[in-house]
C-alpha cells in the first residue's frame, strides 16, 4: 500500500514539474518573440550563456576534484593535546 502511495505521489510530482516546464518554456518563447532584439544583442546573449555554462561546469569539476583529493575532509592534527 505504501509503495502505491509513493508511486502516485511521484507521478503527481512529475506531472506538476512537467506542467511548470511547459509553462516556463511557453513564457520564454512568448517574451523572446514579443520584442525583436538586434543581432549584436543575440550574439552577446549567446556568448554570455556559453560563459555561464563553462564556468558552472568548471566549478562543479573543481568540486569533484577537491572531494576526490580529500581537501573536503575535516582538519586533523598529529600533535598531542596540551593538558
Biopython code that builds the backbone (N, CA, C, O; Angstrom):
import numpy as np
from Bio.PDB.StructureBuilder import StructureBuilder

atoms = [
    (1, "UNK", "N", (0.825, -1.196, 0.000)),
    (1, "UNK", "CA", (0.000, 0.000, 0.000)),
    (1, "UNK", "C", (0.868, 1.258, 0.000)),
    (1, "UNK", "O", (0.588, 2.218, -0.719)),
    (2, "UNK", "N", (1.937, 1.240, 0.826)),
    (2, "UNK", "CA", (2.800, 2.405, 0.908)),
    (2, "UNK", "C", (3.515, 2.663, -0.412)),
    (2, "UNK", "O", (3.712, 3.814, -0.800)),
    (3, "UNK", "N", (3.906, 1.583, -1.109)),
    (3, "UNK", "CA", (4.565, 1.740, -2.407)),
    (3, "UNK", "C", (3.626, 2.377, -3.418)),
    (3, "UNK", "O", (4.061, 3.175, -4.248)),
    (4, "UNK", "N", (2.348, 2.037, -3.360)),
    (4, "UNK", "CA", (1.368, 2.611, -4.281)),
    (4, "UNK", "C", (1.217, 4.105, -4.037)),
    (4, "UNK", "O", (1.159, 4.890, -4.983)),
    (5, "UNK", "N", (1.154, 4.501, -2.766)),
    (5, "UNK", "CA", (1.033, 5.923, -2.441)),
    (5, "UNK", "C", (2.278, 6.672, -2.898)),
    (5, "UNK", "O", (2.178, 7.760, -3.465)),
    (6, "UNK", "N", (3.447, 6.092, -2.654)),
    (6, "UNK", "CA", (4.698, 6.733, -3.078)),
    (6, "UNK", "C", (4.737, 6.872, -4.599)),
    (6, "UNK", "O", (5.149, 7.911, -5.115)),
    (7, "UNK", "N", (4.317, 5.846, -5.310)),
    (7, "UNK", "CA", (4.309, 5.890, -6.773)),
    (7, "UNK", "C", (3.331, 6.950, -7.269)),
    (7, "UNK", "O", (3.645, 7.705, -8.190)),
    (8, "UNK", "N", (2.141, 7.009, -6.660)),
    (8, "UNK", "CA", (1.161, 8.028, -7.059)),
    (8, "UNK", "C", (1.695, 9.426, -6.792)),
    (8, "UNK", "O", (1.524, 10.324, -7.616)),
    (9, "UNK", "N", (2.339, 9.615, -5.651)),
    (9, "UNK", "CA", (2.901, 10.930, -5.349)),
    (9, "UNK", "C", (4.020, 11.291, -6.319)),
    (9, "UNK", "O", (4.155, 12.454, -6.700)),
    (10, "UNK", "N", (4.812, 10.320, -6.718)),
    (10, "UNK", "CA", (5.878, 10.587, -7.681)),
    (10, "UNK", "C", (5.291, 10.970, -9.038)),
    (10, "UNK", "O", (5.816, 11.859, -9.708)),
    (11, "UNK", "N", (4.217, 10.312, -9.446)),
    (11, "UNK", "CA", (3.566, 10.667, -10.708)),
    (11, "UNK", "C", (2.978, 12.065, -10.638)),
    (11, "UNK", "O", (3.072, 12.828, -11.599)),
    (12, "UNK", "N", (2.375, 12.405, -9.510)),
    (12, "UNK", "CA", (1.815, 13.757, -9.356)),
    (12, "UNK", "C", (2.913, 14.805, -9.402)),
    (12, "UNK", "O", (2.771, 15.834, -10.062)),
    (13, "UNK", "N", (4.009, 14.542, -8.701)),
    (13, "UNK", "CA", (5.132, 15.469, -8.721)),
    (13, "UNK", "C", (5.692, 15.618, -10.130)),
    (13, "UNK", "O", (5.976, 16.733, -10.567)),
    (14, "UNK", "N", (5.852, 14.518, -10.836)),
    (14, "UNK", "CA", (6.354, 14.569, -12.216)),
    (14, "UNK", "C", (5.404, 15.350, -13.113)),
    (14, "UNK", "O", (5.845, 16.103, -13.982)),
    (15, "UNK", "N", (4.093, 15.173, -12.904)),
    (15, "UNK", "CA", (3.115, 15.895, -13.720)),
    (15, "UNK", "C", (3.178, 17.393, -13.439)),
    (15, "UNK", "O", (3.134, 18.200, -14.368)),
    (16, "UNK", "N", (3.280, 17.771, -12.169)),
    (16, "UNK", "CA", (3.360, 19.194, -11.813)),
    (16, "UNK", "C", (4.637, 19.810, -12.386)),
    (16, "UNK", "O", (4.603, 20.912, -12.933)),
    (17, "UNK", "N", (5.754, 19.107, -12.263)),
    (17, "UNK", "CA", (7.011, 19.625, -12.804)),
    (17, "UNK", "C", (6.968, 19.732, -14.325)),
    (17, "UNK", "O", (7.517, 20.675, -14.896)),
    (18, "UNK", "N", (6.319, 18.771, -14.987)),
    (18, "UNK", "CA", (6.191, 18.825, -16.447)),
    (18, "UNK", "C", (5.346, 20.025, -16.870)),
    (18, "UNK", "O", (5.671, 20.710, -17.840)),
    (19, "UNK", "N", (4.264, 20.273, -16.137)),
    (19, "UNK", "CA", (3.419, 21.439, -16.448)),
    (19, "UNK", "C", (4.195, 22.733, -16.241)),
    (19, "UNK", "O", (4.101, 23.647, -17.059)),
    (20, "UNK", "N", (4.963, 22.819, -15.151)),
    (20, "UNK", "CA", (5.775, 24.014, -14.910)),
    (20, "UNK", "C", (6.815, 24.218, -16.009)),
    (20, "UNK", "O", (7.076, 25.350, -16.417)),
    (21, "UNK", "N", (7.408, 23.127, -16.486)),
    (21, "UNK", "CA", (8.383, 23.237, -17.570)),
    (21, "UNK", "C", (7.723, 23.735, -18.849)),
    (21, "UNK", "O", (8.282, 24.577, -19.552)),
    (22, "UNK", "N", (6.549, 23.223, -19.149)),
    (22, "UNK", "CA", (5.832, 23.648, -20.364)),
    (22, "UNK", "C", (5.442, 25.115, -20.269)),
    (22, "UNK", "O", (5.603, 25.861, -21.236)),
    (23, "UNK", "N", (4.929, 25.540, -19.115)),
    (23, "UNK", "CA", (4.528, 26.941, -18.945)),
    (23, "UNK", "C", (5.741, 27.859, -19.027)),
    (23, "UNK", "O", (5.673, 28.907, -19.669)),
    (24, "UNK", "N", (6.848, 27.485, -18.390)),
    (24, "UNK", "CA", (8.051, 28.307, -18.439)),
    (24, "UNK", "C", (8.595, 28.407, -19.864)),
    (24, "UNK", "O", (9.029, 29.476, -20.291)),
    (25, "UNK", "N", (8.573, 27.299, -20.592)),
    (25, "UNK", "CA", (9.033, 27.307, -21.983)),
    (25, "UNK", "C", (8.147, 28.191, -22.844)),
    (25, "UNK", "O", (8.641, 28.972, -23.657)),
    (26, "UNK", "N", (6.831, 28.066, -22.663)),
    (26, "UNK", "CA", (5.895, 28.908, -23.422)),
    (26, "UNK", "C", (6.132, 30.380, -23.119)),
    (26, "UNK", "O", (6.147, 31.201, -24.036)),
    (27, "UNK", "N", (6.316, 30.728, -21.850)),
    (27, "UNK", "CA", (6.532, 32.118, -21.462)),
    (27, "UNK", "C", (7.832, 32.661, -22.058)),
    (27, "UNK", "O", (7.875, 33.789, -22.549)),
    (28, "UNK", "N", (8.885, 31.851, -22.010)),
    (28, "UNK", "CA", (10.167, 32.293, -22.564)),
    (28, "UNK", "C", (10.071, 32.541, -24.065)),
    (28, "UNK", "O", (10.614, 33.521, -24.574)),
    (29, "UNK", "N", (9.388, 31.659, -24.763)),
    (29, "UNK", "CA", (9.229, 31.838, -26.213)),
    (29, "UNK", "C", (8.384, 33.067, -26.512)),
    (29, "UNK", "O", (8.692, 33.819, -27.436)),
    (30, "UNK", "N", (7.310, 33.281, -25.734)),
    (30, "UNK", "CA", (6.451, 34.450, -25.945)),
    (30, "UNK", "C", (7.218, 35.747, -25.713)),
    (30, "UNK", "O", (7.083, 36.692, -26.490)),
    (31, "UNK", "N", (8.011, 35.801, -24.663)),
    (31, "UNK", "CA", (8.783, 37.011, -24.383)),
    (31, "UNK", "C", (9.871, 37.201, -25.425)),
    (31, "UNK", "O", (10.146, 38.327, -25.840)),
    (32, "UNK", "N", (10.491, 36.106, -25.851)),
    (32, "UNK", "CA", (11.571, 36.188, -26.838)),
    (32, "UNK", "C", (11.058, 36.761, -28.158)),
    (32, "UNK", "O", (11.767, 37.519, -28.820)),
    (33, "UNK", "N", (9.835, 36.407, -28.546)),
    (33, "UNK", "CA", (9.285, 36.853, -29.823)),
    (33, "UNK", "C", (8.542, 38.173, -29.721)),
    (33, "UNK", "O", (8.197, 38.757, -30.748)),
    (34, "UNK", "N", (8.286, 38.661, -28.514)),
    (34, "UNK", "CA", (7.498, 39.880, -28.346)),
    (34, "UNK", "C", (8.241, 41.109, -28.861)),
    (34, "UNK", "O", (7.685, 41.898, -29.626)),
    (35, "UNK", "N", (9.471, 41.271, -28.454)),
    (35, "UNK", "CA", (10.244, 42.436, -28.886)),
    (35, "UNK", "C", (11.483, 41.959, -29.621)),
    (35, "UNK", "O", (12.276, 41.197, -29.068)),
    (36, "UNK", "N", (11.659, 42.392, -30.844)),
    (36, "UNK", "CA", (12.843, 41.952, -31.585)),
    (36, "UNK", "C", (14.122, 42.564, -30.998)),
    (36, "UNK", "O", (14.137, 43.716, -30.563)),
    (37, "UNK", "N", (15.170, 41.775, -30.998)),
    (37, "UNK", "CA", (16.451, 42.228, -30.488)),
    (37, "UNK", "C", (17.426, 42.275, -31.665)),
    (37, "UNK", "O", (17.390, 41.409, -32.539)),
    (38, "UNK", "N", (18.286, 43.273, -31.686)),
    (38, "UNK", "CA", (19.260, 43.336, -32.790)),
    (38, "UNK", "C", (20.228, 42.149, -32.735)),
    (38, "UNK", "O", (20.362, 41.473, -31.715)),
    (39, "UNK", "N", (20.888, 41.928, -33.855)),
    (39, "UNK", "CA", (21.796, 40.789, -33.988)),
    (39, "UNK", "C", (22.892, 40.803, -32.935)),
    (39, "UNK", "O", (23.220, 39.760, -32.368)),
    (40, "UNK", "N", (23.461, 41.976, -32.667)),
    (40, "UNK", "CA", (24.536, 42.027, -31.671)),
    (40, "UNK", "C", (24.020, 41.648, -30.282)),
    (40, "UNK", "O", (24.780, 41.106, -29.479)),
    (41, "UNK", "N", (22.767, 41.915, -29.984)),
    (41, "UNK", "CA", (22.188, 41.514, -28.704)),
    (41, "UNK", "C", (22.088, 40.003, -28.588)),
    (41, "UNK", "O", (22.362, 39.432, -27.533)),
    (42, "UNK", "N", (21.688, 39.351, -29.695)),
    (42, "UNK", "CA", (21.631, 37.888, -29.690)),
    (42, "UNK", "C", (23.014, 37.274, -29.548)),
    (42, "UNK", "O", (23.182, 36.259, -28.872)),
    (43, "UNK", "N", (24.005, 37.888, -30.185)),
    (43, "UNK", "CA", (25.371, 37.380, -30.087)),
    (43, "UNK", "C", (25.885, 37.519, -28.656)),
    (43, "UNK", "O", (26.477, 36.584, -28.117)),
    (44, "UNK", "N", (25.665, 38.672, -28.041)),
    (44, "UNK", "CA", (26.100, 38.888, -26.659)),
    (44, "UNK", "C", (25.393, 37.916, -25.722)),
    (44, "UNK", "O", (26.018, 37.355, -24.821)),
    (45, "UNK", "N", (24.107, 37.717, -25.926)),
    (45, "UNK", "CA", (23.352, 36.783, -25.087)),
    (45, "UNK", "C", (23.874, 35.354, -25.234)),
    (45, "UNK", "O", (23.985, 34.628, -24.247)),
    (46, "UNK", "N", (24.191, 34.952, -26.460)),
    (46, "UNK", "CA", (24.731, 33.611, -26.689)),
    (46, "UNK", "C", (26.096, 33.429, -26.047)),
    (46, "UNK", "O", (26.357, 32.397, -25.429)),
    (47, "UNK", "N", (26.967, 34.416, -26.185)),
    (47, "UNK", "CA", (28.298, 34.330, -25.578)),
    (47, "UNK", "C", (28.183, 34.284, -24.058)),
    (47, "UNK", "O", (28.898, 33.524, -23.405)),
    (48, "UNK", "N", (27.291, 35.089, -23.492)),
    (48, "UNK", "CA", (27.102, 35.089, -22.041)),
    (48, "UNK", "C", (26.581, 33.731, -21.565)),
    (48, "UNK", "O", (27.017, 33.235, -20.526)),
    (49, "UNK", "N", (25.661, 33.131, -22.307)),
    (49, "UNK", "CA", (25.130, 31.822, -21.923)),
    (49, "UNK", "C", (26.227, 30.764, -21.957)),
    (49, "UNK", "O", (26.295, 29.908, -21.074)),
    (50, "UNK", "N", (27.079, 30.818, -22.964)),
    (50, "UNK", "CA", (28.183, 29.853, -23.058)),
    (50, "UNK", "C", (29.164, 30.051, -21.903)),
    (50, "UNK", "O", (29.625, 29.073, -21.315)),
    (51, "UNK", "N", (29.491, 31.309, -21.569)),
    (51, "UNK", "CA", (30.412, 31.569, -20.469)),
    (51, "UNK", "C", (29.848, 31.097, -19.135)),
    (51, "UNK", "O", (30.581, 30.548, -18.312)),
    (52, "UNK", "N", (28.560, 31.305, -18.916)),
    (52, "UNK", "CA", (27.930, 30.843, -17.678)),
    (52, "UNK", "C", (27.967, 29.323, -17.616)),
    (52, "UNK", "O", (28.249, 28.754, -16.562)),
    (53, "UNK", "N", (27.686, 28.663, -18.726)),
    (53, "UNK", "CA", (27.713, 27.204, -18.758)),
    (53, "UNK", "C", (29.124, 26.673, -18.497)),
    (53, "UNK", "O", (29.293, 25.727, -17.727)),
    (54, "UNK", "N", (30.121, 27.262, -19.120)),
    (54, "UNK", "CA", (31.503, 26.816, -18.939)),
    (54, "UNK", "C", (31.958, 27.055, -17.501)),
    (54, "UNK", "O", (32.585, 26.182, -16.901)),
    (55, "UNK", "N", (31.652, 28.219, -16.944)),
    (55, "UNK", "CA", (32.086, 28.488, -15.571)),
    (55, "UNK", "C", (31.363, 27.573, -14.583)),
    (55, "UNK", "O", (31.974, 27.125, -13.613)),
    (56, "UNK", "N", (30.088, 27.287, -14.803)),
    (56, "UNK", "CA", (29.361, 26.363, -13.932)),
    (56, "UNK", "C", (29.939, 24.968, -13.997)),
    (56, "UNK", "O", (30.127, 24.325, -12.965)),
    (57, "UNK", "N", (30.222, 24.490, -15.196)),
    (57, "UNK", "CA", (30.827, 23.155, -15.345)),
    (57, "UNK", "C", (32.216, 23.121, -14.714)),
    (57, "UNK", "O", (32.594, 22.123, -14.102)),
    (58, "UNK", "N", (32.968, 24.196, -14.856)),
    (58, "UNK", "CA", (34.290, 24.251, -14.251)),
    (58, "UNK", "C", (34.232, 24.217, -12.736)),
    (58, "UNK", "O", (35.041, 23.543, -12.099)),
    (59, "UNK", "N", (33.278, 24.939, -12.148)),
    (59, "UNK", "CA", (33.147, 24.925, -10.694)),
    (59, "UNK", "C", (32.722, 23.554, -10.182)),
    (59, "UNK", "O", (33.202, 23.107, -9.140)),
    (60, "UNK", "N", (31.838, 22.893, -10.893)),
    (60, "UNK", "CA", (31.428, 21.553, -10.486)),
    (60, "UNK", "C", (32.605, 20.584, -10.627)),
    (60, "UNK", "O", (32.792, 19.716, -9.774)),
    (61, "UNK", "N", (33.392, 20.722, -11.686)),
    (61, "UNK", "CA", (34.569, 19.871, -11.848)),
    (61, "UNK", "C", (35.559, 20.103, -10.711)),
    (61, "UNK", "O", (36.143, 19.147, -10.200)),
    (62, "UNK", "N", (35.755, 21.357, -10.308)),
    (62, "UNK", "CA", (36.638, 21.638, -9.178)),
    (62, "UNK", "C", (36.109, 21.040, -7.879)),
    (62, "UNK", "O", (36.881, 20.577, -7.040)),
    (63, "UNK", "N", (34.797, 21.055, -7.722)),
    (63, "UNK", "CA", (34.198, 20.472, -6.528)),
    (63, "UNK", "C", (34.472, 18.970, -6.475)),
    (63, "UNK", "O", (34.854, 18.450, -5.427)),
    (64, "UNK", "N", (34.281, 18.271, -7.590)),
    (64, "UNK", "CA", (34.556, 16.841, -7.630)),
    (64, "UNK", "C", (36.043, 16.561, -7.426)),
    (64, "UNK", "O", (36.398, 15.618, -6.719)),
    (65, "UNK", "N", (36.912, 17.359, -8.031)),
    (65, "UNK", "CA", (38.356, 17.188, -7.869)),
    (65, "UNK", "C", (38.749, 17.366, -6.412)),
    (65, "UNK", "O", (39.514, 16.571, -5.866)),
    (66, "UNK", "N", (38.221, 18.418, -5.783)),
    (66, "UNK", "CA", (38.523, 18.690, -4.387)),
    (66, "UNK", "C", (38.064, 17.559, -3.487)),
    (66, "UNK", "O", (38.769, 17.179, -2.552)),
    (67, "UNK", "N", (36.899, 17.024, -3.761)),
    (67, "UNK", "CA", (36.373, 15.935, -2.938)),
    (67, "UNK", "C", (37.213, 14.674, -3.100)),
    (67, "UNK", "O", (37.490, 13.989, -2.116)),
    (68, "UNK", "N", (37.618, 14.362, -4.312)),
    (68, "UNK", "CA", (38.394, 13.137, -4.554)),
    (68, "UNK", "C", (39.810, 13.231, -3.977)),
    (68, "UNK", "O", (40.375, 12.216, -3.569)),
    (69, "UNK", "N", (40.380, 14.421, -3.940)),
    (69, "UNK", "CA", (41.737, 14.583, -3.405)),
    (69, "UNK", "C", (41.742, 14.687, -1.879)),
    (69, "UNK", "O", (42.810, 14.706, -1.267)),
    (70, "UNK", "N", (40.572, 14.755, -1.265)),
    (70, "UNK", "CA", (40.500, 14.785, 0.185)),
    (70, "UNK", "C", (40.581, 16.169, 0.792)),
    (70, "UNK", "O", (40.763, 16.299, 2.003)),
    (71, "UNK", "N", (40.450, 17.207, -0.021)),
    (71, "UNK", "CA", (40.518, 18.559, 0.510)),
    (71, "UNK", "C", (39.276, 18.920, 1.318)),
    (71, "UNK", "O", (39.296, 19.907, 2.053)),
    (72, "UNK", "N", (38.210, 18.156, 1.205)),
    (72, "UNK", "CA", (36.978, 18.439, 1.919)),
    (72, "UNK", "C", (36.893, 17.727, 3.260)),
    (72, "UNK", "O", (35.902, 17.863, 3.976)),
    (73, "UNK", "N", (37.920, 16.976, 3.599)),
    (73, "UNK", "CA", (37.910, 16.260, 4.876)),
    (73, "UNK", "C", (38.147, 17.245, 6.016)),
    (73, "UNK", "O", (38.787, 18.278, 5.818)),
    (74, "UNK", "N", (37.637, 16.933, 7.206)),
    (74, "UNK", "CA", (37.896, 17.817, 8.345)),
    (74, "UNK", "C", (39.385, 17.831, 8.702)),
    (74, "UNK", "O", (40.098, 16.852, 8.477)),
    (75, "UNK", "N", (39.830, 18.925, 9.247)),
    (75, "UNK", "CA", (41.242, 19.066, 9.614)),
    (75, "UNK", "C", (41.580, 18.126, 10.757)),
    (75, "UNK", "O", (40.793, 17.953, 11.688)),
    (76, "UNK", "N", (42.761, 17.518, 10.676)),
    (76, "UNK", "CA", (43.243, 16.625, 11.734)),
    (76, "UNK", "C", (44.668, 17.031, 12.078)),
    (76, "UNK", "O", (45.402, 17.571, 11.251)),
    (77, "UNK", "N", (45.028, 16.760, 13.299)),
    (77, "UNK", "CA", (46.368, 17.082, 13.740)),
    (77, "UNK", "C", (47.016, 15.860, 14.367)),
    (77, "UNK", "O", (46.351, 15.086, 15.055)),
    (78, "UNK", "N", (48.320, 15.682, 14.132)),
    (78, "UNK", "CA", (49.059, 14.582, 14.733)),
    (78, "UNK", "C", (49.674, 14.993, 16.073)),
    (78, "UNK", "O", (50.246, 14.153, 16.767)),
    (79, "UNK", "N", (49.568, 16.245, 16.440)),
    (79, "UNK", "CA", (50.138, 16.723, 17.707)),
    (79, "UNK", "C", (49.314, 16.243, 18.873)),
    (79, "UNK", "O", (48.108, 16.027, 18.760)),
    (80, "UNK", "N", (49.977, 16.081, 19.986)),
    (80, "UNK", "CA", (49.264, 15.695, 21.200)),
    (80, "UNK", "C", (48.627, 16.931, 21.815)),
    (80, "UNK", "O", (49.130, 18.046, 21.675)),
    (81, "UNK", "N", (47.539, 16.716, 22.481)),
    (81, "UNK", "CA", (46.842, 17.851, 23.108)),
    (81, "UNK", "C", (47.556, 18.268, 24.376)),
    (81, "UNK", "O", (48.113, 17.426, 25.080)),
    (82, "UNK", "N", (47.545, 19.554, 24.675)),
    (82, "UNK", "CA", (48.165, 20.075, 25.903)),
    (82, "UNK", "C", (47.193, 19.882, 27.057)),
    (82, "UNK", "O", (45.977, 20.002, 26.905)),
    (83, "UNK", "N", (47.758, 19.584, 28.196)),
    (83, "UNK", "CA", (46.902, 19.380, 29.374)),
    (83, "UNK", "C", (46.953, 20.542, 30.302)),
    (83, "UNK", "O", (46.292, 20.532, 31.340)),
]
sb = StructureBuilder()
sb.init_structure("model")
sb.init_model(0)
sb.init_chain("A")
sb.init_seg("    ")
for serial, (resi, resn, name, xyz) in enumerate(atoms, 1):
    if name == "N":
        sb.init_residue(resn, " ", resi, " ")
    sb.init_atom(name, np.array(xyz, "f"), 0.0, 1.0, " ", f" {name:<3s}", serial, name[0])
structure = sb.get_structure()
